Amino acid sequence: MWPFAWPPGALRGIIPAGPAWNLNKRTMMGLTIDHHELDAALRRCGSTWNAGQAHGLLCSRLALAGADGASRWLAQVLAGTDPGNTLRTECEALLNALCTATWQQLAERQSDFMLLLPDDDDSVQVRAEAMGQWCEGFLHGLVSETHGDQLRERLAGEPLSDIIKDMLEITRGTAGDEAEAEEDDDAFSELVEYLRVAAQLTYEELAEFRGPASTAPRIESAMLH
């Protein structure tokens, strides 16, 4: 079962208890980016990352390093794949579209920012696993970045320390059995809303570490049409 009550400690008092927004997790900035489609594309080109991990990593890389973080993110997700393979090119196009949409949502403080997760047609168990993987990617992006003393202090203080602890707890959580499906579905929706706001708050809290606002990340890749 889920490891803690809603809302988790980091954002208690910032977002309300109760039902989460009914967001369409597949539509980002007018682009339809499907979790399962990206997941399959990553597997086909030989990446060791899945869709949830890749998007979580992207969000924390953008929060810490902006456009520079986006380039490193793409290289990390596609590490070990063949640059000349058409399957990689196809995957790269999806990743580029995801990066552009995510950056715009975070940088422009858009309320429709959302996590890339399976949609409601999937079981809560499948969605919960993907949510945990998203948290794994986000946390990896935070801890693997080069940390100066000032950044270490910021991550160790509130609210970021609470967000990190909460995400660690989410990675350990599990959905219940079929009899608890409705209750777990409500809890899942609430946790997704928590993570949505937590990612935006992290982006705001780390603004000084990525420097002045800049143009959208430029990644050498094909674009979706």
C-alpha positions as a Markdown table, in Angstrom:
| # | Residue | x | y | z |
|---|---|---|---|---|
| 1 | Met | 0.0 | 0.0 | 0.0 |
| 2 | Trp | 1.0 | 3.6 | -0.4 |
| 3 | Pro | 3.5 | 4.6 | 2.3 |
| 4 | Phe | 2.1 | 7.9 | 3.6 |
| 5 | Ala | -1.0 | 10.1 | 3.9 |
| 6 | Trp | -2.0 | 12.8 | 1.5 |
| 7 | Pro | -0.7 | 15.4 | 1.1 |
| 8 | Pro | 3.0 | 14.3 | 1.8 |
| 9 | Gly | 5.0 | 16.5 | 4.1 |
| 10 | Ala | 6.9 | 18.7 | 1.6 |
| 11 | Leu | 3.8 | 20.4 | 0.2 |
| 12 | Arg | 1.3 | 20.1 | 3.1 |
| 13 | Gly | -0.4 | 23.5 | 3.2 |
| 14 | Ile | 0.7 | 24.3 | -0.4 |
| 15 | Ile | -1.7 | 22.0 | -2.2 |
| 16 | Pro | -5.1 | 20.9 | -0.9 |
| 17 | Ala | -6.1 | 17.5 | 0.4 |
| 18 | Gly | -8.7 | 15.8 | -1.8 |
| 19 | Pro | -9.1 | 14.6 | -5.3 |
| 20 | Ala | -6.4 | 15.4 | -7.9 |
| 21 | Trp | -7.1 | 17.1 | -11.2 |
| 22 | Asn | -8.2 | 14.7 | -13.9 |
| 23 | Leu | -5.3 | 15.5 | -16.2 |
| 24 | Asn | -4.8 | 13.9 | -19.6 |
| 25 | Lys | -1.3 | 12.6 | -19.1 |
| 26 | Arg | -0.7 | 12.0 | -22.8 |
| 27 | Thr | -1.1 | 15.5 | -24.2 |
| 28 | Met | 1.7 | 18.0 | -23.6 |
| 29 | Met | 1.7 | 21.4 | -25.2 |
| 30 | Gly | -0.5 | 20.1 | -28.0 |
| 31 | Leu | 1.8 | 17.2 | -28.7 |
| 32 | Thr | 0.6 | 13.7 | -28.1 |
| 33 | Ile | 3.4 | 11.8 | -26.4 |
| 34 | Asp | 2.4 | 8.4 | -25.3 |
| 35 | His | 4.2 | 6.7 | -22.4 |
| 36 | His | 4.0 | 3.2 | -23.9 |
| 37 | Glu | 5.1 | 4.5 | -27.4 |
| 38 | Leu | 8.2 | 6.1 | -25.9 |
| 39 | Asp | 8.9 | 3.1 | -23.7 |
| 40 | Ala | 8.8 | 0.8 | -26.7 |
| 41 | Ala | 11.0 | 3.2 | -28.7 |
| 42 | Leu | 13.6 | 3.3 | -26.0 |
| 43 | Arg | 13.7 | -0.5 | -25.8 |
| 44 | Arg | 13.9 | -0.9 | -29.6 |
| 45 | Cys | 17.0 | 1.4 | -29.9 |
| 46 | Gly | 18.7 | -0.3 | -27.0 |
| 47 | Ser | 18.4 | 2.3 | -24.2 |
| 48 | Thr | 18.6 | 1.1 | -20.6 |
| 49 | Trp | 16.1 | 3.8 | -19.6 |
| 50 | Asn | 12.3 | 3.4 | -19.6 |
| 51 | Ala | 9.9 | 6.3 | -20.3 |
| 52 | Gly | 9.1 | 7.1 | -16.7 |
| 53 | Gln | 12.7 | 7.2 | -15.7 |
| 54 | Ala | 13.6 | 9.3 | -18.7 |
| 55 | His | 11.0 | 11.9 | -18.0 |
| 56 | Gly | 11.8 | 12.1 | -14.3 |
| 57 | Leu | 15.5 | 12.5 | -15.2 |
| 58 | Leu | 14.7 | 15.3 | -17.7 |
| 59 | Cys | 12.7 | 17.3 | -15.2 |
| 60 | Ser | 15.5 | 17.4 | -12.6 |
| 61 | Arg | 18.1 | 18.0 | -15.2 |
| 62 | Leu | 16.2 | 21.0 | -16.5 |
| 63 | Ala | 15.7 | 22.2 | -13.0 |
| 64 | Leu | 19.4 | 22.1 | -12.2 |
| 65 | Ala | 21.0 | 23.1 | -15.5 |
| 66 | Gly | 18.4 | 24.3 | -18.0 |
| 67 | Ala | 19.4 | 23.9 | -21.6 |
| 68 | Asp | 22.8 | 22.4 | -20.8 |
| 69 | Gly | 21.0 | 19.8 | -18.7 |
| 70 | Ala | 18.8 | 18.8 | -21.6 |
| 71 | Ser | 21.8 | 18.0 | -23.8 |
| 72 | Arg | 23.4 | 15.9 | -21.1 |
| 73 | Trp | 20.0 | 14.2 | -20.5 |
| 74 | Leu | 19.7 | 13.1 | -24.1 |
| 75 | Ala | 23.2 | 11.7 | -24.2 |
| 76 | Gln | 22.6 | 9.8 | -20.9 |
| 77 | Val | 19.3 | 8.3 | -22.0 |
| 78 | Leu | 20.8 | 7.2 | -25.4 |
| 79 | Ala | 24.2 | 6.1 | -24.1 |
| 80 | Gly | 25.3 | 2.9 | -25.7 |
| 81 | Thr | 22.9 | 3.1 | -28.6 |
| 82 | Asp | 24.0 | 3.2 | -32.2 |
| 83 | Pro | 23.9 | 6.7 | -33.6 |
| 84 | Gly | 23.5 | 5.4 | -37.1 |
| 85 | Asn | 20.5 | 3.2 | -36.3 |
| 86 | Thr | 17.1 | 4.5 | -37.6 |
| 87 | Leu | 15.5 | 3.1 | -34.5 |
| 88 | Arg | 17.6 | 5.5 | -32.4 |
| 89 | Thr | 16.7 | 8.4 | -34.8 |
| 90 | Glu | 13.0 | 7.7 | -34.2 |
| 91 | Cys | 13.4 | 7.5 | -30.5 |
| 92 | Glu | 15.5 | 10.7 | -30.5 |
| 93 | Ala | 12.6 | 12.5 | -32.2 |
| 94 | Leu | 10.2 | 11.5 | -29.5 |
| 95 | Leu | 12.7 | 12.5 | -26.8 |
| 96 | Asn | 13.3 | 15.9 | -28.4 |
| 97 | Ala | 9.5 | 16.6 | -28.5 |
| 98 | Leu | 9.2 | 15.5 | -24.9 |
| 99 | Cys | 12.1 | 17.8 | -23.9 |
| 100 | Thr | 10.7 | 20.8 | -25.7 |
| 101 | Ala | 7.2 | 20.3 | -24.2 |
| 102 | Thr | 8.5 | 19.7 | -20.7 |
| 103 | Trp | 10.8 | 22.7 | -20.8 |
| 104 | Gln | 8.1 | 25.0 | -21.9 |
| 105 | Gln | 5.7 | 23.8 | -19.2 |
| 106 | Leu | 8.3 | 24.3 | -16.5 |
| 107 | Ala | 9.9 | 27.5 | -17.7 |
| 108 | Glu | 6.6 | 29.2 | -18.4 |
| 109 | Arg | 5.1 | 28.0 | -15.1 |
| 110 | Gln | 2.2 | 26.4 | -16.9 |
| 111 | Ser | -0.5 | 24.8 | -14.8 |
| 112 | Asp | -0.8 | 21.9 | -17.3 |
| 113 | Phe | 2.6 | 20.5 | -16.6 |
| 114 | Met | 2.3 | 16.8 | -16.1 |
| 115 | Leu | 4.3 | 13.6 | -15.6 |
| 116 | Leu | 4.6 | 11.2 | -18.5 |
| 117 | Leu | 2.8 | 8.2 | -17.2 |
| 118 | Pro | 0.5 | 5.5 | -18.6 |
| 119 | Asp | -3.1 | 6.6 | -19.0 |
| 120 | Asp | -6.1 | 5.6 | -17.1 |
| 121 | Asp | -6.8 | 2.6 | -19.3 |
| 122 | Asp | -3.9 | 0.8 | -17.6 |
| 123 | Ser | -4.3 | -0.8 | -14.2 |
| 124 | Val | -3.3 | 1.1 | -11.1 |
| 125 | Gln | -0.5 | -1.4 | -10.6 |
| 126 | Val | 1.0 | -0.5 | -13.9 |
| 127 | Arg | 0.6 | 3.2 | -13.4 |
| 128 | Ala | 2.1 | 2.9 | -9.8 |
| 129 | Glu | 5.2 | 1.1 | -11.1 |
| 130 | Ala | 5.7 | 3.8 | -13.7 |
| 131 | Met | 5.2 | 6.6 | -11.1 |
| 132 | Gly | 7.9 | 5.0 | -9.0 |
| 133 | Gln | 10.2 | 4.8 | -12.0 |
| 134 | Trp | 9.6 | 8.5 | -12.7 |
| 135 | Cys | 10.7 | 9.3 | -9.1 |
| 136 | Glu | 13.8 | 7.2 | -9.6 |
| 137 | Gly | 14.7 | 9.2 | -12.6 |
| 138 | Phe | 14.0 | 12.5 | -11.0 |
| 139 | Leu | 16.1 | 11.6 | -7.9 |
| 140 | His | 19.0 | 10.3 | -10.1 |
| 141 | Gly | 19.1 | 13.6 | -11.9 |
| 142 | Leu | 19.4 | 15.5 | -8.6 |
| 143 | Val | 22.0 | 13.3 | -6.9 |
| 144 | Ser | 24.2 | 12.7 | -10.0 |
| 145 | Glu | 24.7 | 16.4 | -10.9 |
| 146 | Thr | 27.9 | 18.1 | -9.7 |
| 147 | His | 27.2 | 19.6 | -6.3 |
| 148 | Gly | 28.9 | 22.6 | -4.9 |
| 149 | Asp | 28.4 | 23.5 | -1.2 |
| 150 | Gln | 25.6 | 25.9 | -2.0 |
| 151 | Leu | 23.6 | 23.3 | -4.0 |
| 152 | Arg | 24.2 | 20.7 | -1.3 |
| 153 | Glu | 22.8 | 23.1 | 1.3 |
| 154 | Arg | 19.8 | 23.9 | -0.8 |
| 155 | Leu | 19.0 | 20.2 | -1.4 |
| 156 | Ala | 19.4 | 19.5 | 2.3 |
| 157 | Gly | 17.0 | 22.2 | 3.3 |
| 158 | Glu | 13.2 | 22.5 | 3.1 |
| 159 | Pro | 11.2 | 22.1 | 0.9 |
| 160 | Leu | 13.6 | 20.1 | -1.3 |
| 161 | Ser | 14.8 | 17.7 | 1.4 |
| 162 | Asp | 11.2 | 16.8 | 2.1 |
| 163 | Ile | 10.5 | 16.3 | -1.6 |
| 164 | Ile | 13.5 | 14.0 | -1.9 |
| 165 | Lys | 12.4 | 12.0 | 1.1 |
| 166 | Asp | 8.8 | 11.7 | -0.1 |
| 167 | Met | 9.9 | 10.5 | -3.6 |
| 168 | Leu | 12.1 | 7.9 | -2.0 |
| 169 | Glu | 9.0 | 6.7 | -0.1 |
| 170 | Ile | 7.0 | 6.6 | -3.3 |
| 171 | Thr | 9.6 | 4.4 | -5.0 |
| 172 | Arg | 9.0 | 1.9 | -2.2 |
| 173 | Gly | 5.2 | 2.0 | -2.4 |
| 174 | Thr | 3.1 | -0.6 | -4.0 |
| 175 | Ala | -0.5 | -0.7 | -5.1 |
| 176 | Gly | -2.9 | -3.1 | -3.4 |
| 177 | Asp | -4.8 | -6.0 | -4.8 |
| 178 | Glu | -8.0 | -5.9 | -6.9 |
| 179 | Ala | -10.2 | -5.5 | -3.8 |
| 180 | Glu | -8.4 | -2.2 | -3.0 |
| 181 | Ala | -8.3 | -1.0 | -6.6 |
| 182 | Glu | -10.7 | 2.0 | -6.2 |
| 183 | Glu | -9.0 | 3.2 | -3.0 |
| 184 | Asp | -5.5 | 2.8 | -4.6 |
| 185 | Asp | -6.7 | 4.6 | -7.7 |
| 186 | Asp | -7.7 | 7.7 | -5.6 |
| 187 | Ala | -4.4 | 7.5 | -3.8 |
| 188 | Phe | -2.5 | 7.3 | -7.0 |
| 189 | Ser | -4.2 | 10.3 | -8.5 |
| 190 | Glu | -3.3 | 12.3 | -5.4 |
| 191 | Leu | 0.3 | 11.3 | -5.5 |
| 192 | Val | 0.6 | 12.2 | -9.1 |
| 193 | Glu | -0.8 | 15.7 | -8.3 |
| 194 | Tyr | 1.8 | 15.9 | -5.5 |
| 195 | Leu | 4.6 | 15.0 | -7.8 |
| 196 | Arg | 3.4 | 17.4 | -10.5 |
| 197 | Val | 3.5 | 20.3 | -8.0 |
| 198 | Ala | 6.8 | 19.1 | -6.4 |
| 199 | Ala | 8.5 | 19.1 | -9.8 |
| 200 | Gln | 7.4 | 22.6 | -10.5 |
| 201 | Leu | 8.5 | 23.8 | -7.0 |
| 202 | Thr | 11.9 | 22.1 | -7.5 |
| 203 | Tyr | 12.3 | 24.0 | -10.8 |
| 204 | Glu | 11.6 | 27.3 | -9.0 |
| 205 | Glu | 13.8 | 26.5 | -6.0 |
| 206 | Leu | 16.8 | 25.8 | -8.2 |
| 207 | Ala | 16.5 | 28.8 | -10.5 |
| 208 | Glu | 19.7 | 30.4 | -9.3 |
| 209 | Phe | 21.8 | 27.3 | -10.1 |
| 210 | Arg | 20.8 | 27.2 | -13.8 |
| 211 | Gly | 21.5 | 30.9 | -14.4 |
| 212 | Pro | 19.3 | 33.5 | -16.2 |
| 213 | Ala | 16.3 | 32.4 | -18.2 |
| 214 | Ser | 17.2 | 31.3 | -21.7 |
| 215 | Thr | 15.7 | 30.0 | -24.9 |
| 216 | Ala | 14.4 | 26.5 | -25.3 |
| 217 | Pro | 17.0 | 23.7 | -25.1 |
| 218 | Arg | 18.5 | 22.9 | -28.5 |
| 219 | Ile | 19.1 | 19.2 | -29.1 |
| 220 | Glu | 20.7 | 17.8 | -32.2 |
| 221 | Ser | 17.9 | 15.5 | -33.3 |
| 222 | Ala | 15.0 | 15.1 | -35.7 |
| 223 | Met | 11.8 | 16.8 | -34.8 |
| 224 | Leu | 8.3 | 15.3 | -34.6 |
| 225 | His | 6.0 | 16.3 | -37.4 |
